[in-house]
Amino acid sequence: MTNATAPTAATAVTDPDDPVRERLRRWRLVLGGEQADGTGCALSGRDAAMDATLAALYGKGDKAQSGRERTAGLGASAPSVARWLGDIRTYFPSSVVQVMQRDAIDRLGLAALLLEPEMLEAVEADVHLVGTLLSLNKAMPETTKETARAVVRKVVDDLEKRLATRTRATLTGALDRSARVSRPRHHDIDWNRTIAANLKHYLPEYRTVVPERLIGYGRAARSVKKEVILCIDQSGSMAASVVYASVFGAVLASMRSIGTRLVVFDTAVADLTDQLDDPVDVLIGTQLGGGTDINRALAYCQSRISRPAETVVVLISDLYEGGIRDEMLKRVAAMKASGVQFVTLLALSDEGAPAYDREHAAALAALGAPAFACTPDLFPEVMAAALEKRPLPIPDTA
């Protein structure tokens, strides 16, 4: 920055049309206004109030210019937290509010306050909040449970609106394509496969292929064509994955051509298939936390497979196995050898690549079951590929 644009001490930033001043304003809000921030800018009005909400969460322990501790903070007061939750919704967009709520729970230990109905009514509901509520399920008093259920319901309904239509359309197409017929109707001909299979019948003088054999697919019948088993690790680190998987499980269960089973596990195994008509019931039935026994969960899933060649098993886990590692790998190998399509997802969330057991991931990859993190938007494509027995669309960042 040149001297011509350098701010003087305590410059008030009030003109949003001045790009230099606007840049200083933003840096001032990021850095917190202490001696080392270098901006020399003062805030007033709405900016000062916004700065106070940031300082309450991120300014704890910083020193004011006088050398005294800053007084900002949320403490353990429910009324002050309620006011702060209202303030951040006033000053920041929903996506930022969700991040700040998550940071407040992690940094300031506010999880216990979520057991109060008033707090739950004040927060912005999102997947991570649902995960926190599920982890507090056992400690939740009866007076809070109905409010918590309403929060979970709102998030689940929003996710279903976002994900259900595309998932059904994608998987219906995959099921149709998997129902191959030898004499397809014209609109059911798979032209790419037909042309590839008849290239030897190319007629140069007509510049065309005269197919002797048509390749196509019929329409999937209403009877169950494929079986899907979702096997979900419910350890604490998998909270977001449990939420998304429960929603997808309910969507899959609503499709007549897919028989869906939902299994959750820690050191014990619970089959929640009979609750799939309502993913909220599924989530309330989970118990986040505890150890992990993948081998036991896969043993249960394996015992429920009756048509291996028509079955897709989706293991959603960070692979930190507390059970018998070699037995786990043998089960995966046995399922694949029998014709099962086995998919390993390290996470089903928008959070990117999680922490996971790399040794176990490498061992599964060697068995032909590569492990990767999957976003909710990619999940329908992954399932479609598995149903059609195509290579999985593994993200480059996996």
C-alpha positions in Angstrom: 0.0 0.0 0.0 1.4 3.4 -0.9 1.5 6.4 1.4 -1.3 8.0 -0.6 -3.7 5.3 0.5 -2.3 4.6 3.9 -5.0 5.2 6.7 -4.5 7.5 9.5 -5.0 6.3 13.1 -8.5 5.3 14.0 -9.8 6.1 10.5 -13.6 5.6 10.3 -14.6 3.3 7.5 -18.1 4.4 6.3 -18.0 4.6 2.5 -18.7 1.1 0.9 -18.1 2.6 -2.6 -14.4 3.3 -1.8 -12.6 0.0 -2.6 -9.6 0.9 -0.4 -11.7 1.7 2.6 -13.9 -1.3 2.0 -10.9 -3.5 2.0 -9.6 -2.0 5.2 -13.0 -2.5 6.8 -13.0 -6.2 5.9 -9.4 -6.6 7.3 -10.4 -4.8 10.4 -13.3 -7.2 11.0 -11.1 -10.2 10.4 -8.1 -9.1 12.5 -10.1 -7.8 15.5 -8.9 -4.3 15.8 -6.0 -4.9 18.2 -2.6 -3.2 18.1 -1.1 -5.6 15.6 -3.9 -5.4 13.0 -2.2 -2.6 11.1 -5.4 -1.1 9.7 -5.8 1.8 12.1 -9.5 1.7 11.3 -12.4 2.4 13.7 -15.8 0.8 13.3 -19.2 2.3 14.3 -22.9 1.4 14.1 -23.7 -1.9 12.4 -20.0 -2.7 11.8 -19.2 -2.3 15.5 -22.1 -4.6 16.4 -21.0 -7.2 13.9 -17.4 -6.9 15.3 -18.8 -7.6 18.8 -20.5 -10.8 17.7 -17.2 -12.0 16.2 -15.2 -11.0 19.2 -17.6 -12.9 21.5 -16.7 -16.1 19.7 -13.2 -15.6 18.2 -11.8 -12.9 20.4 -11.5 -14.7 23.7 -8.0 -14.3 25.2 -6.9 -11.4 23.0 -5.5 -8.3 24.6 -7.0 -4.9 24.3 -4.8 -1.9 23.6 -4.7 -1.1 27.2 -3.3 -4.5 28.0 -6.5 -5.7 29.8 -8.4 -8.9 28.8 -11.1 -8.3 26.3 -14.5 -8.6 28.0 -16.2 -10.2 24.9 -17.4 -13.7 25.3 -20.5 -15.9 25.7 -19.8 -17.5 29.0 -22.3 -20.1 30.1 -25.3 -17.7 30.3 -28.3 -19.0 28.3 -29.8 -15.5 27.8 -26.5 -14.1 26.4 -26.2 -17.1 24.1 -29.7 -16.6 22.9 -29.0 -12.9 22.2 -25.8 -13.8 20.4 -27.6 -16.4 18.2 -30.1 -13.8 17.2 -27.3 -11.3 16.4 -25.4 -13.5 14.1 -28.6 -14.3 12.1 -29.0 -10.5 11.8 -25.6 -9.7 10.5 -24.5 -12.8 8.6 -26.0 -15.1 5.9 -27.3 -18.5 6.8 -24.2 -20.4 5.6 -21.9 -18.2 7.8 -24.3 -18.6 10.7 -24.1 -22.4 10.5 -20.2 -22.2 10.6 -20.3 -19.8 13.6 -22.7 -22.0 15.5 -20.5 -25.0 14.9 -17.5 -23.1 16.1 -19.3 -21.9 19.2 -20.2 -25.5 20.1 -16.6 -26.7 19.6 -14.7 -23.7 21.0 -16.9 -22.6 23.9 -18.4 -25.9 25.0 -22.0 -24.8 24.4 -23.3 -28.3 23.6 -25.0 -28.6 27.1 -27.0 -25.4 26.4 -28.6 -27.2 23.4 -30.5 -29.3 25.9 -32.6 -26.3 26.6 -35.7 -25.9 24.3 -35.2 -22.1 24.1 -31.7 -22.6 22.7 -32.9 -25.1 20.1 -35.5 -22.7 18.9 -32.9 -20.0 18.5 -30.3 -21.9 16.4 -30.1 -22.2 12.7 -30.8 -25.9 11.9 -28.3 -27.8 9.7 -26.7 -31.2 9.3 -24.0 -30.5 11.9 -26.5 -29.4 14.5 -28.5 -32.6 14.0 -25.2 -34.5 14.5 -24.6 -32.7 17.8 -28.2 -33.4 19.0 -27.8 -37.1 18.2 -24.6 -37.2 20.3 -26.5 -35.6 23.2 -29.5 -37.9 22.7 -29.0 -40.0 25.9 -28.6 -36.8 28.1 -31.5 -35.0 26.6 -34.4 -34.3 29.1 -38.0 -35.1 28.1 -38.8 -31.3 27.9 -36.3 -30.9 25.1 -36.9 -34.0 23.0 -39.9 -32.8 21.1 -38.1 -29.5 20.2 -35.0 -31.5 19.1 -37.2 -33.8 17.0 -38.7 -30.7 15.3 -35.2 -29.5 14.5 -34.2 -32.9 13.0 -37.5 -33.0 11.0 -36.8 -29.6 9.5 -33.3 -30.6 8.4 -34.4 -34.0 7.0 -37.3 -32.4 5.1 -35.0 -29.8 3.5 -32.5 -32.6 2.5 -35.2 -34.7 1.0 -36.5 -31.8 -1.1 -32.9 -31.2 -2.3 -31.9 -34.8 -3.0 -34.9 -37.1 -3.6 -36.0 -36.1 -7.1 -32.5 -36.4 -8.7 -31.8 -39.6 -6.8 -34.9 -41.3 -8.0 -34.5 -40.2 -11.6 -30.8 -41.3 -11.7 -31.4 -44.7 -10.2 -34.6 -45.4 -12.2 -32.5 -44.8 -15.3 -29.8 -47.1 -14.0 -32.4 -49.8 -13.3 -33.9 -49.5 -16.8 -30.5 -49.8 -18.4 -29.6 -52.9 -16.3 -32.7 -54.7 -17.7 -31.1 -55.8 -21.0 -33.3 -57.3 -23.7 -32.4 -59.0 -27.0 -35.1 -57.4 -29.1 -35.5 -53.8 -27.9 -38.1 -51.4 -29.0 -36.8 -48.5 -31.1 -36.8 -46.0 -28.3 -35.1 -48.5 -26.0 -32.1 -49.2 -28.3 -28.7 -48.5 -26.8 -27.2 -46.9 -29.9 -23.6 -46.7 -28.6 -23.4 -50.4 -27.8 -25.3 -51.3 -31.0 -22.9 -49.4 -33.2 -19.8 -50.7 -31.4 -21.1 -54.3 -31.8 -21.8 -53.9 -35.5 -18.8 -51.9 -36.8 -17.8 -54.9 -39.0 -21.0 -54.3 -41.0 -20.0 -50.8 -42.0 -20.9 -50.0 -45.7 -18.4 -47.4 -47.0 -20.5 -46.6 -50.1 -23.4 -45.7 -47.9 -21.3 -44.4 -45.0 -23.5 -46.2 -42.5 -23.6 -49.3 -40.3 -26.2 -52.0 -41.0 -26.7 -53.7 -37.6 -27.4 -57.4 -37.6 -28.0 -57.3 -33.8 -29.7 -54.7 -31.8 -28.6 -54.1 -28.2 -31.0 -52.3 -25.8 -32.6 -52.3 -22.5 -36.1 -52.8 -21.3 -38.0 -50.9 -18.7 -37.4 -52.1 -15.1 -40.5 -53.9 -13.8 -42.2 -52.9 -10.6 -40.8 -56.0 -8.8 -37.6 -55.7 -6.8 -34.7 -55.9 -9.2 -31.8 -54.8 -6.9 -31.0 -55.1 -3.2 -29.1 -52.3 -1.5 -27.6 -52.6 2.0 -26.4 -49.4 3.6 -24.0 -50.2 6.5 -23.3 -47.1 8.5 -20.6 -46.5 11.1 -22.3 -44.4 13.9 -19.1 -43.4 15.7 -19.0 -39.8 16.7 -16.9 -38.6 13.8 -19.5 -39.9 11.3 -22.4 -37.7 12.4 -23.0 -35.9 9.1 -22.7 -39.2 7.1 -25.3 -40.8 9.3 -27.7 -37.9 8.6 -27.3 -38.0 4.9 -27.3 -41.8 4.7 -30.6 -42.0 6.6 -32.2 -39.6 4.1 -30.9 -41.5 1.1 -32.0 -44.8 2.8 -35.5 -43.4 3.0 -35.4 -42.3 -0.7 -34.2 -45.7 -1.8 -36.8 -47.5 0.3 -39.5 -45.5 -1.5 -38.5 -47.1 -4.9 -40.3 -50.3 -5.6 -37.5 -51.7 -7.7 -34.9 -51.5 -4.9 -35.0 -53.5 -1.7 -33.3 -51.4 0.9 -31.8 -52.4 4.2 -30.3 -49.9 6.7 -27.8 -51.2 9.2 -26.0 -49.0 11.8 -23.2 -50.1 14.0 -20.6 -49.2 16.6 -19.4 -52.3 18.7 -23.0 -53.6 18.3 -25.2 -53.8 15.2 -28.7 -52.4 14.8 -31.0 -53.1 11.8 -33.2 -50.0 11.3 -34.9 -51.2 8.1 -38.4 -51.2 9.6 -38.0 -47.4 10.3 -36.9 -46.4 6.8 -40.3 -44.8 6.0 -39.3 -42.0 8.4 -35.6 -41.0 8.5 -36.3 -38.9 11.6 -37.1 -42.2 13.5 -33.9 -43.7 12.1 -31.8 -40.8 13.3 -33.4 -40.8 16.8 -32.6 -44.5 16.9 -28.9 -44.0 16.4 -26.4 -43.7 19.2 -23.4 -41.7 18.1 -20.2 -42.4 19.8 -18.5 -45.6 21.2 -16.2 -48.0 19.5 -16.3 -49.6 16.0 -16.6 -53.2 14.9 -16.8 -53.2 11.2 -16.3 -57.0 10.9 -19.4 -57.7 13.1 -21.5 -55.3 11.0 -20.4 -56.9 7.7 -21.0 -60.3 9.1 -24.6 -59.3 9.8 -25.0 -57.7 6.3 -23.5 -60.8 4.7 -26.0 -63.0 6.4 -28.9 -61.0 4.9 -27.7 -61.4 1.3 -29.9 -63.8 -0.7 -29.1 -62.6 -4.3 -25.4 -61.7 -4.4 -25.3 -60.8 -8.1 -28.1 -58.3 -7.6 -26.9 -56.8 -4.3 -25.0 -53.6 -3.6 -23.4 -53.2 -0.2 -22.4 -49.7 0.8 -20.1 -49.4 3.8 -19.9 -45.8 5.1 -17.0 -45.7 7.7 -13.7 -44.0 8.5 -12.4 -47.6 8.7 -10.9 -47.3 12.2 -11.6 -50.9 13.0 -11.8 -52.1 16.5 -12.8 -55.7 15.6 -10.9 -58.4 13.7 -9.1 -56.7 10.7 -8.3 -59.9 8.7 -11.8 -61.2 9.1 -13.2 -57.9 7.9 -11.1 -58.1 4.7 -12.0 -61.8 4.2 -15.7 -60.9 4.4 -15.3 -58.2 1.8 -13.4 -60.5 -0.5 -16.0 -63.3 -0.1 -18.9 -60.9 -0.9 -17.1 -59.6 -4.0 -16.3 -63.2 -5.1 -20.0 -64.1 -4.9 -21.0 -61.2 -7.2 -21.8 -58.5 -4.7 -21.0 -54.9 -5.7 -19.1 -53.5 -2.7 -18.8 -49.7 -2.2 -16.7 -48.1 0.6 -17.4 -44.5 1.4 -15.1 -42.8 3.9 -17.7 -40.1 4.4 -21.0 -39.1 2.9 -21.0 -35.3 3.5 -19.9 -32.0 2.1 -16.8 -31.8 4.4 -14.2 -33.2 2.0 -11.7 -35.9 2.7 -12.0 -37.0 6.4 -9.4 -38.6 8.7 -9.4 -42.4 8.0 -7.4 -45.5 8.4 -5.2 -45.5 5.3 -3.9 -49.0 5.8 -7.4 -50.5 5.8 -8.4 -48.3 2.8 -5.4 -49.6 0.9 -6.3 -53.2 1.7 -9.8 -52.7 0.5 -8.6 -51.0 -2.7 -6.4 -54.1 -3.3 -9.6 -56.2 -3.1 -11.2 -54.0 -5.8 -13.2 -51.9 -3.3 -11.5 -48.5 -3.4 -12.5 -46.2 -0.5 -13.3 -42.5 -1.1 -15.2 -39.6 0.3 -18.5 -38.8 -1.4 -20.6 -35.7 -1.4 -24.4 -36.0 -1.3 -24.7 -34.6 -4.8 -22.4 -37.4 -6.1 -24.0 -40.2 -4.3 -26.8 -40.9 -6.9 -24.1 -41.3 -9.6 -22.1 -43.7 -7.4 -25.2 -45.8 -6.7 -26.2 -45.8 -10.4 -22.7 -47.0 -11.4 -22.9 -49.8 -8.7 -26.3 -50.9 -9.9 -25.2 -51.1 -13.5 -21.8 -52.7 -12.5 -19.9 -49.8 -14.1 -16.6 -48.3 -12.7 -17.4 -46.0 -9.8 -17.1 -42.2 -10.4 -14.4 -41.7 -7.8 -13.5 -38.0 -7.3 -10.0 -36.9 -8.3 -9.5 -35.5 -4.8 -10.1 -38.8 -3.0 
